[in-house]
């Protein structure tokens, strides 16, 4: 019978390997390039009215006239000051730019599931 492998050295080096893999897959991020997505460009135009109102009045707009002849602003762009999940997300991302941060979190989660 063979003895079980020790995962001690794997545990210490794998998170750094996950970061290297994430940046290796998204090498364009290191060159300062970004993925241009049509939906992101469209959102910037649709949410401009709400964002301008937020800057001018220091409060949230509840309605926008930009999309479909008017709709609630929380469907377009809403900023909640009491959103604590945002801080947890920023900590977990470790300052890694998108979309490499998402791949990093997926691989890290897979790694923890693998060793458990």
N, CA, C and O of each residue as an XYZ file, in Angstrom:
464
protein
N       0.821     -1.167      0.000
C       0.000      0.000      0.000
C       0.881      1.253      0.000
O       1.918      1.280      0.664
N       0.481      2.277     -0.730
C       1.263      3.507     -0.772
C       0.783      4.456      0.313
O      -0.382      4.441      0.711
N       1.703      5.272      0.777
C       1.354      6.246      1.810
C       0.729      7.471      1.165
O       1.071      7.822      0.035
N      -0.190      8.127      1.879
C      -0.809      9.327      1.311
C       0.207     10.449      1.162
O       1.143     10.573      1.951
N       0.002     11.266      0.129
C       0.896     12.393     -0.125
C       0.652     13.504      0.878
O      -0.470     13.696      1.347
N       1.683     14.215      1.194
C       1.557     15.376      2.051
C       1.257     16.587      1.175
O       1.882     16.780      0.132
N       0.304     17.396      1.603
C      -0.042     18.592      0.833
C       0.487     19.850      1.505
O       0.033     20.951      1.195
N       1.441     19.703      2.423
C       1.968     20.847      3.157
C       2.625     21.884      2.264
O       2.336     23.074      2.396
N       3.503     21.466      1.356
C       4.184     22.430      0.499
C       3.248     22.978     -0.571
O       3.450     24.095     -1.048
N       2.241     22.222     -0.953
C       1.281     22.691     -1.953
C       0.449     23.832     -1.391
O       0.127     24.779     -2.109
N       0.100     23.750     -0.116
C      -0.750     24.762      0.500
C      -0.091     26.135      0.526
O      -0.779     27.146      0.391
N       1.204     26.191      0.693
C       1.876     27.484      0.795
C       2.168     28.098     -0.565
O       2.224     29.322     -0.680
N       2.354     27.291     -1.589
C       2.749     27.852     -2.877
C       1.589     28.016     -3.853
O       1.717     28.770     -4.817
N       0.482     27.351     -3.643
C      -0.601     27.390     -4.620
C      -1.284     28.742     -4.764
O      -1.586     29.117     -5.897
N      -1.557     29.513     -3.693
C      -2.156     30.837     -3.933
C      -1.296     31.727     -4.818
O      -1.824     32.481     -5.635
N       0.027     31.651     -4.666
C       0.877     32.454     -5.544
C       0.837     31.914     -6.970
O       0.904     32.686     -7.927
N       0.728     30.609     -7.117
C       0.598     30.030     -8.456
C      -0.710     30.467     -9.108
O      -0.760     30.694    -10.317
N      -1.751     30.584     -8.321
C      -3.045     31.011     -8.852
C      -2.948     32.432     -9.387
O      -3.521     32.733    -10.434
N      -2.239     33.306     -8.691
C      -2.047     34.681     -9.175
C      -1.264     34.673    -10.478
O      -1.622     35.390    -11.413
N      -0.208     33.882    -10.558
C       0.603     33.795    -11.771
C      -0.230     33.263    -12.938
O      -0.133     33.778    -14.051
N      -1.038     32.247    -12.693
C      -1.901     31.700    -13.746
C      -2.905     32.745    -14.207
O      -3.149     32.880    -15.406
N      -3.499     33.498    -13.259
C      -4.489     34.518    -13.619
C      -3.878     35.583    -14.516
O      -4.472     35.965    -15.524
N      -2.686     36.068    -14.152
C      -2.053     37.086    -14.983
C      -1.483     36.491    -16.260
O      -1.399     37.176    -17.279
N      -1.091     35.226    -16.217
C      -0.603     34.573    -17.430
C      -1.699     34.437    -18.468
O      -1.458     34.582    -19.666
N      -2.898     34.158    -18.001
C      -4.019     34.014    -18.920
C      -4.462     35.370    -19.467
O      -4.878     35.469    -20.621
N      -4.374     36.403    -18.648
C      -4.771     37.750    -19.062
C      -3.546     38.646    -19.178
O      -3.461     39.671    -18.501
N      -2.596     38.272    -20.030
C      -1.367     39.054    -20.189
C      -1.638     40.455    -20.740
O      -0.832     41.361    -20.530
N      -2.730     40.641    -21.423
C      -3.062     41.966    -21.958
C      -3.279     42.979    -20.828
O      -3.072     44.176    -21.031
N      -3.691     42.520    -19.648
C      -3.857     43.429    -18.510
C      -2.533     44.052    -18.099
O      -2.487     45.210    -17.685
N      -1.467     43.289    -18.212
C      -0.160     43.812    -17.853
C       0.312     44.879    -18.828
O       1.153     45.710    -18.486
N      -0.228     44.858    -20.041
C       0.115     45.853    -21.049
C      -0.812     47.061    -20.994
O      -0.667     47.988    -21.791
N      -1.761     47.060    -20.062
C      -2.687     48.177    -19.906
C      -3.901     48.118    -20.819
O      -4.636     49.099    -20.931
N      -4.121     46.996    -21.467
C      -5.263     46.858    -22.361
C      -6.506     46.451    -21.576
O      -6.410     45.847    -20.507
N      -7.665     46.789    -22.118
C      -8.941     46.422    -21.497
C      -9.843     45.788    -22.534
O      -9.721     46.063    -23.728
N     -10.736     44.952    -22.084
C     -11.728     44.359    -22.972
C     -12.831     45.387    -23.192
O     -13.409     45.900    -22.234
N     -13.119     45.685    -24.451
C     -14.192     46.620    -24.749
C     -15.483     45.845    -24.913
O     -15.615     45.017    -25.814
N     -16.419     46.117    -24.049
C     -17.703     45.423    -24.090
C     -18.794     46.414    -24.468
O     -18.858     47.515    -23.920
N     -19.642     46.027    -25.394
C     -20.711     46.899    -25.853
C     -21.671     47.258    -24.724
O     -22.121     48.400    -24.633
N     -21.985     46.296    -23.869
C     -22.944     46.576    -22.801
C     -22.386     47.583    -21.794
O     -23.152     48.355    -21.217
N     -21.072     47.592    -21.574
C     -20.475     48.566    -20.664
C     -20.521     49.961    -21.266
O     -20.817     50.929    -20.566
N     -20.234     50.073    -22.553
C     -20.320     51.374    -23.219
C     -21.753     51.894    -23.209
O     -21.979     53.082    -22.981
N     -22.711     51.026    -23.450
C     -24.115     51.416    -23.446
C     -24.537     51.860    -22.054
O     -25.262     52.844    -21.910
N     -24.086     51.138    -21.019
C     -24.433     51.506    -19.647
C     -23.928     52.895    -19.302
O     -24.617     53.655    -18.622
N     -22.719     53.238    -19.770
C     -22.177     54.568    -19.474
C     -23.076     55.664    -20.023
O     -23.279     56.688    -19.371
N     -23.610     55.457    -21.205
C     -24.518     56.445    -21.789
C     -25.864     56.498    -21.084
O     -26.414     57.575    -20.854
N     -26.389     55.333    -20.745
C     -27.700     55.267    -20.095
C     -27.643     55.842    -18.680
O     -28.581     56.512    -18.247
N     -26.567     55.590    -17.968
C     -26.492     56.003    -16.568
C     -25.919     57.409    -16.378
O     -25.785     57.865    -15.243
N     -25.581     58.101    -17.463
C     -24.979     59.434    -17.345
C     -25.864     60.400    -16.583
O     -25.376     61.144    -15.732
N     -27.145     60.402    -16.870
C     -28.070     61.313    -16.199
C     -28.087     61.058    -14.686
O     -28.075     62.003    -13.897
N     -28.115     59.802    -14.287
C     -28.151     59.446    -12.867
C     -26.827     59.810    -12.198
O     -26.827     60.351    -11.092
N     -25.707     59.524    -12.848
C     -24.404     59.844    -12.274
C     -24.196     61.347    -12.151
O     -23.649     61.812    -11.151
N     -24.628     62.121    -13.160
C     -24.521     63.580    -13.092
C     -25.360     64.136    -11.944
O     -24.916     65.035    -11.231
N     -26.564     63.608    -11.763
C     -27.428     64.043    -10.664
C     -26.766     63.747     -9.324
O     -26.830     64.564     -8.405
N     -26.133     62.589     -9.208
C     -25.447     62.204     -7.967
C     -24.323     63.181     -7.642
O     -24.154     63.570     -6.487
N     -23.557     63.577     -8.650
C     -22.444     64.506     -8.432
C     -22.948     65.899     -8.075
O     -22.404     66.539     -7.175
N     -23.971     66.373     -8.760
C     -24.471     67.734     -8.544
C     -25.206     67.891     -7.218
O     -25.060     68.918     -6.555
N     -25.991     66.897     -6.820
C     -26.878     67.042     -5.657
C     -26.471     66.217     -4.442
O     -27.094     66.339     -3.388
N     -25.462     65.397     -4.557
C     -24.981     64.538     -3.475
C     -26.088     63.648     -2.893
O     -26.098     63.362     -1.695
N     -27.005     63.222     -3.742
C     -28.015     62.225     -3.363
C     -28.404     61.443     -4.607
O     -28.050     61.817     -5.726
N     -29.125     60.371     -4.404
C     -29.459     59.466     -5.498
C     -30.721     59.902     -6.234
O     -31.699     60.321     -5.615
N     -30.689     59.801     -7.550
C     -31.879     60.018     -8.367
C     -32.739     58.759     -8.290
O     -32.215     57.646     -8.237
N     -34.035     58.933     -8.284
C     -34.930     57.788     -8.203
C     -35.537     57.431     -9.552
O     -36.168     56.383     -9.693
N     -35.350     58.304    -10.554
C     -35.942     58.086    -11.863
C     -34.992     58.587    -12.930
O     -34.298     59.584    -12.732
N     -34.957     57.898    -14.064
C     -34.175     58.365    -15.204
C     -35.062     58.399    -16.434
O     -35.927     57.542    -16.615
N     -34.840     59.398    -17.278
C     -35.626     59.537    -18.510
C     -34.874     59.022    -19.732
O     -35.383     59.130    -20.848
N     -33.704     58.477    -19.557
C     -32.857     58.073    -20.674
C     -33.252     56.767    -21.337
O     -32.993     56.593    -22.528
N     -33.855     55.862    -20.629
C     -34.072     54.528    -21.155
C     -35.561     54.214    -21.196
O     -36.259     54.360    -20.193
N     -36.038     53.789    -22.339
C     -37.437     53.384    -22.529
C     -38.425     54.462    -22.103
O     -39.512     54.152    -21.615
N     -38.058     55.714    -22.284
C     -38.966     56.802    -21.940
C     -39.109     57.010    -20.443
O     -40.020     57.715    -20.008
N     -38.247     56.426    -19.660
C     -38.252     56.607    -18.217
C     -38.361     55.289    -17.484
O     -39.129     54.407    -17.868
N     -37.594     55.169    -16.441
C     -37.637     53.965    -15.614
C     -36.971     54.248    -14.272
O     -36.243     55.233    -14.149
N     -37.202     53.408    -13.265
C     -36.556     53.628    -11.964
C     -35.034     53.580    -12.078
O     -34.478     52.739    -12.785
N     -34.384     54.479    -11.384
C     -32.929     54.599    -11.487
C     -32.193     53.440    -10.834
O     -31.039     53.187    -11.181
N     -32.815     52.727     -9.899
C     -32.104     51.616     -9.260
C     -31.840     50.479    -10.234
O     -31.011     49.611     -9.958
N     -32.531     50.469    -11.369
C     -32.276     49.456    -12.391
C     -31.087     49.824    -13.276
O     -30.555     48.972    -13.987
N     -30.673     51.075    -13.236
C     -29.614     51.560    -14.117
C     -28.308     51.794    -13.357
O     -27.277     51.207    -13.687
N     -28.359     52.646    -12.351
C     -27.143     52.973    -11.600
C     -27.541     53.507    -10.236
O     -28.075     54.610    -10.118
N     -27.282     52.728     -9.225
C     -27.621     53.148     -7.867
C     -26.416     52.882     -6.983
O     -25.794     51.825     -7.089
N     -26.084     53.803     -6.133
C     -24.961     53.648     -5.214
C     -25.495     53.622     -3.795
O     -26.093     54.588     -3.323
N     -25.273     52.512     -3.127
C     -25.747     52.357     -1.752
C     -24.567     52.541     -0.804
O     -23.578     51.814     -0.888
N     -24.674     53.508      0.090
C     -23.590     53.775      1.027
C     -23.473     52.684      2.090
O     -22.409     52.528      2.688
N     -24.526     51.940      2.334
C     -24.508     50.908      3.379
C     -24.179     49.520      2.828
O     -24.425     48.520      3.503
N     -23.633     49.443      1.626
C     -23.290     48.165      1.023
C     -21.964     47.665      1.586
O     -20.898     48.079      1.130
N     -22.027     46.780      2.571
C     -20.819     46.272      3.215
C     -20.153     45.160      2.411
O     -18.969     44.888      2.605
N     -20.886     44.522      1.525
C     -20.318     43.456      0.700
C     -19.239     44.017     -0.227
O     -18.309     43.306     -0.606
N     -19.367     45.282     -0.587
C     -18.380     45.935     -1.447
C     -16.991     45.881     -0.823
O     -16.009     45.634     -1.522
N     -16.899     46.113      0.494
C     -15.603     46.107      1.174
C     -15.017     44.695      1.232
O     -13.810     44.518      1.068
N     -15.856     43.704      1.460
C     -15.390     42.313      1.467
C     -14.867     41.938      0.081
O     -13.841     41.269     -0.045
N     -15.580     42.375     -0.952
C     -15.161     42.096     -2.319
C     -13.812     42.729     -2.633
O     -12.966     42.095     -3.264
N     -13.601     43.958     -2.204
C     -12.327     44.633     -2.451
C     -11.172     43.934     -1.742
O     -10.065     43.862     -2.276
N     -11.427     43.420     -0.544
C     -10.384     42.700      0.189
C     -10.038     41.396     -0.526
O      -8.863     41.055     -0.663
N     -11.059     40.668     -0.982
C     -10.822     39.395     -1.651
C     -10.114     39.549     -2.995
O      -9.398     38.642     -3.421
N     -10.303     40.678     -3.662
C      -9.699     40.877     -4.975
C      -8.209     41.194     -4.902
O      -7.509     41.068     -5.906
N      -7.714     41.599     -3.746
C      -6.288     41.859     -3.520
C      -5.695     42.877     -4.497
O      -4.495     42.841     -4.766
N      -6.504     43.765     -5.021
C      -6.006     44.770     -5.950
C      -5.736     44.256     -7.351
O      -5.161     44.974     -8.170
N      -6.137     43.034     -7.641
C      -5.932     42.455     -8.969
C      -6.998     43.034     -9.907
O      -8.178     43.030     -9.558
N      -6.612     43.531    -11.087
C      -7.598     44.131    -11.992
C      -8.536     43.091    -12.602
O      -8.206     41.908    -12.692
N      -9.716     43.562    -13.019
C     -10.685     42.684    -13.675
C     -10.225     42.420    -15.094
O      -9.595     43.297    -15.684
N     -10.491     41.302    -15.659
C     -11.190     40.108    -15.215
C     -10.280     39.084    -14.539
O     -10.733     37.994    -14.190
N      -8.996     39.422    -14.350
C      -8.076     38.468    -13.719
C      -8.477     38.193    -12.272
O      -8.220     37.103    -11.760
N      -9.107     39.174    -11.600
C      -9.520     38.948    -10.221
C     -10.594     37.865    -10.120
O     -10.610     37.086     -9.166
N     -11.488     37.821    -11.106
C     -12.529     36.792    -11.078
C     -11.926     35.407    -11.294
O     -12.295     34.454    -10.607
N     -11.003     35.291    -12.242
C     -10.345     34.011    -12.462
C      -9.547     33.605    -11.225
O      -9.532     32.431    -10.855
N      -8.887     34.563    -10.588
C      -8.147     34.291     -9.360
C      -9.066     33.717     -8.287
O      -8.729     32.713     -7.658
N     -10.221     34.341     -8.071
C     -11.145     33.859     -7.044
C     -11.717     32.491     -7.401
O     -11.891     31.648     -6.521
N     -12.008     32.261     -8.672
C     -12.510     30.942     -9.087
C     -11.471     29.856     -8.835
O     -11.783     28.802     -8.280
N     -10.226     30.124     -9.250
C      -9.166     29.134     -9.070
C      -8.840     28.918     -7.594
O      -8.569     27.793     -7.174
N      -8.865     29.993     -6.809
C      -8.602     29.861     -5.382
C      -9.704     29.045     -4.704
O      -9.421     28.191     -3.864
N     -10.958     29.309     -5.072
C     -12.062     28.512     -4.542
C     -11.949     27.050     -4.944
O     -12.199     26.160     -4.131
N     -11.574     26.799     -6.197
C     -11.379     25.425     -6.661
C     -10.261     24.755     -5.884
O     -10.360     23.579     -5.534
N      -9.196     25.500     -5.614
C      -8.065     24.954     -4.866
C      -8.496     24.549     -3.452
O      -8.160     23.462     -2.983
N      -9.243     25.434     -2.777
C      -9.693     25.104     -1.420
C     -10.650     23.918     -1.410
O     -10.611     23.098     -0.493
N     -11.502     23.823     -2.414
C     -12.364     22.650     -2.507
C     -11.563     21.391     -2.786
O     -11.911     20.308     -2.316
N     -10.499     21.534     -3.548
C      -9.668     20.386     -3.895
C      -8.929     19.824     -2.690
O      -8.821     18.607     -2.538
N      -8.422     20.701     -1.836
C      -7.649     20.219     -0.685
C      -8.533     19.821      0.495
O      -8.050     19.196      1.439
N      -9.796     20.166      0.459
C     -10.670     19.802      1.596
C     -11.214     18.406      1.463
O     -11.960     17.949      2.329
